[in-house]
Amino acid sequence: MESITHALPATPKQIAYARSLALRNRTLLPWEVQQDRRSLSAWIEAQARLKPVSDMNQLPTSRQVAFAEKLARIKRRAVPDECFRDKGLMSKWIEGNR
């Protein structure tokens, strides 16, 4: 005899919470995960443990900005605007202008 298991559908509350976690963590909520209550619950647990992605984490530190502005004054050139929006770009600009 075949054993047939029926997956319980995810609840609307589960899906709403999973969507909010996906937005917070800037990740996709897979369609197949949304179809089963258990798999969605496991996905929610994994996403809830993650540290939220913040735009503030990508901004350069005040020390980076101060040092870049000091270098810019010495070299008589401007720090590109995009460097003020990304920590990695600011670091590269500083390394290239030391």
N, C-alpha and C positions, 0 to 999 in steps of 0.2 A: 504494500500500500504506500502511496506517495505521501510524504509529509508536506503539507502546504502551509506556509507561514504567510500571514498577511501583515504587512507593515502598517503601523498606525500612522495616519497623516500628521504632519506638524500642526500645532495649534497656531491660531492667528497671533497670540501673544509671543510665542516662540519666534515666529517669523519677523515680527516687528522688532523684537530685541536683537535678533541676528542682523537685521538690516542696520540698526543703529550701531552695532559693533563693527560692521563692515565699513560704515562711513567713518567711524572714529579711527579705525586702523588702516583706512584707505586700502581695502582689499575687496576682492570679489566674493560674493556669496554664491557658491555654485548651485546650479539648478537641481542637480541630482541630490544634493544634501537637503534641500528644502522639501523633498518628497517623503522623507522618513523621519519620524519623531526622534528615534535614537541617534541617527547620524547627525541630525541637526543639533541635538543636545551635546554631542561630542564636539562638534564644530564650535558651538557657543562656548563651551568650557575652555577650549584651546585659545579662542580669540579673547576671552575675558582675561586670561592670564597675561596677554601681551601688553606692553607699555604703549599707551596711545601715541600716535604720531602727531607731533606738534610743529607748526610753522616756526615757532620760536627756536626749536632745535636746529633749524637750518640757517638761522641768521648768524652773522659773524659776532664774535664777542666784542665787548667795548674795548678791550685791550688790542684786539686785531684792528679795529677801526682806527684807534688812536695811533697805532704804529704805522698803518698804511697812510694815514694823513701826514704823519711826520715824514715818511719816505717821499710822499708826493711833493711836499714842500721843498725837500732837499733836491729832488730830481727835477723840480719845476714841471710837473705833469699832473694831470688829474687822475683820481681813482675812478675807473668806470662805474657807472650806476649799478650795473648788474652785480658787481662785487659786494654791494651793500645789502643784497638780498640773498646771498648764498655764501655760506662759510667756506666751502671748498674753493670757490672762485676767488674769494678774498685771500685765502692761503696761497693759491697759485700766483696771484698778482704780487703778493709780498715776496715770495721766493724769487720771482722774475725781476724784481726791482730792488733787491738788496744791494 
